[in-house]
């Protein structure tokens, strides 16, 4: 029998230098791809959720403002006539709320803002202003308002900042589009839907000798290669009952006037606090993991606040 001393160890072949470099390169590329994937995941979350937080706040404030000061007041309606929802000369500044847009088919109820610039469309769908009075940005040669003869033109986001026009493609001939100002309602009925290039899309918001509404947004979703256009014909104006939330007086309940802390601030603050407390409570064994988590959270917050908004500014205003 052979003794244990006679057993020779099996020689291990040394790994070639070239193979070691390949393995190391693959490992580095893997980390790069994982990091890129995390950034894309954070960016997608910012587009679909983060931008909507700002819009929700602005819409709440705009709703309160319209409840207090609608363009069409109760005094004007008491005369028996329903005037057009046109603000007084010089009264509608860029970024200010005008009236409410309601499209029952797609469950949309949102405040329309004056102007279609980047900052205006962050607050909600924008009304094309008149070039003769517009302070800056895109405009039309002759702006019309609900209830007036001519083309009432609006533009809105389809994928970001609340995506009010996300389901605009679902509208069909005969569907109803309403504008509401105070107790006055101006009704339009969808005539057609079409897809055009960006240049033709802008031409559709000019006047064409018809009493109509034109809604525009980017197409397809998550792209700005084309424009989705919806046209509707004007049917007429009517009166609706006073909103229950205001009790018919135009005053907003005091509970609605309380300031609200932005949800993204609360979320990031809570995560940061929990991470700090967790890192303090971890043993030395898990300190490296705590460091990675802290870097991940800090990096995500930095991207969310400092980088993603700058990237979004490079995209079309109604993306």
C-alpha positions, -999 to +999 in steps of 0.1 A: +000+000+000+011+035-007+015+059+022+000+093+024+034+107+019+036+091-015+005+111-027+016+139-049-005+171-053-021+176-086-003+205-103-026+236-110-020+251-144-014+289-140-040+310-156-027+328-187-024+365-184-046+371-214-075+351-200-072+370-167-075+403-186-106+391-205-123+381-173-115+414-157-127+433-187-160+414-187-165+422-150-159+459-156-183+459-185-209+441-164-207+468-137-210+495-163-241+479-178-257+474-144-250+511-135-264+522-169-295+501-163-300+517-129-298+552-143-323+543-170-346+529-144-344+560-123-349+582-154-380+562-163-394+567-128-387+604-130-405+607-164-435+587-154-439+598-118-415+625-107-426+651-132-462+645-124-457+656-088-450+692-099-480+692-123-503+679-096-494+707-073-498+734-100-531+719-110-544+721-075-534+757-072-549+765-106-582+748-097-584+770-065-577+801-085-604+794-111-629+786-083-623+821-069-619+840-102-635+823-133-633+841-166-671+839-169-685+853-137-719+848-122-727+885-127-722+881-165-744+850-166-772+868-146-779+889-177-792+858-195-763+856-220-733+832-220-702+852-232-672+835-246-645+824-222-621+851-233-601+869-206-601+906-204-574+924-225-540+918-209-555+897-181-542+863-192-504+862-186-483+832-196-486+805-171-520+816-156-550+793-155-579+800-180-606+773-178-612+736-173-610+710-200-632+679-196-631+649-219-654+622-204-643+595-230-608+593-216-616+605-180-597+638-184-605+668-163-576+694-161-570+731-160-558+748-192-529+772-188-522+802-210-491+795-232-475+765-247-439+771-237-419+745-217-427+761-183-464+766-191-469+730-203-454+717-170-485+730-153-510+715-177-523+717-212-516+750-228-537+774-249-519+789-279-517+827-272-521+854-298-488+866-314-500+902-310-501+900-272-478+870-264-448+880-243-426+853-258-426+817-271-448+800-297-481+817-307-508+818-334-517+848-356-552+850-341-560+832-309-595+821-301-612+811-269-641+787-261-674+801-273-658+823-300-659+818-338-627+802-350-602+776-340-595+771-302-560+755-302-544+736-273-512+716-268-503+692-240-479+665-227-485+629-236-459+611-214-445+635-189-458+661-163-490+642-156-495+632-193-529+648-197-531+638-234-518+603-229-551+587-241-559+613-267-556+587-294-587+569-281-610+598-291-634+589-320-658+609-341-687+620-320-669+621-286-675+652-265-649+678-255-661+704-229-646+736-216-659+750-183-655+785-169-676+791-138-711+779-146-706+782-184-699+751-205-688+752-241-692+719-259-674+705-289-677+672-307-648+653-322-647+654-360-615+637-369-581+624-357-550+624-377-512+620-375-489+646-391-453+658-391-443+686-367-444+713-394-479+703-406-489+700-369-483+736-363-503+746-394-534+729-379-536+753-350-541+783-372-575+796-383-593+777-411-627+795-412-645+769-389-657+771-354-637+742-339-612+730-313-578+715-321-558+694-296-522+686-304-496+663-287-466+642-296-469+609-314-462+581-308-460+579-271-424+584-257-415+600-291-417+634-307-413+623-343-449+631-353-479+650-340-513+636-330-541+660-340-577+659-328-603+683-344-638+689-330-667+711-341-684+737-318-719+727-307-728+756-284-728+769-248-750+760-219-752+765-181-742+739-155-749+737-118-724+754-094-696+731-083-704+714-050-669+720-036-674+758-037-710+758-025-718+781-055-701+811-039-668+808-056-649+805-023-625+777-018-628+758+015-601+767+040-589+732+041-580+733+004-558+764+010-533+746+033-498+743+019-488+708+008-452+695+011-441+680-023-444+642-023-409+638-038-394+658-010-411+637+016-401+605-002-364+614-006-362+628+029-377+596+044-354+574+025-324+595+034-333+594+071-340+557+071-306+550+054-287+572+079-303+554+108-298+520+093-261+527+085-255+538+122-271+506+135-252+482+112-222+463+125-188+465+109-196+434+089-222+453+069-206+487+067-196+482+031-231+474+021-243+505+040-218+525+020-231+512-013-267+518-004-259+554+007-240+560-026-270+546-045-295+567-027-274+599-029-267+593-066-304+587-074-313+619-056-286+638-074-298+625-108-334+632-099-329+668-089-298+679-109-295+659-141-328+645-153-346+679-154-317+692-177-321+662-200-358+667-203-352+703-214-336+690-246-369+673-256-399+690-273-421+711-249-451+688-252-432+655-250 
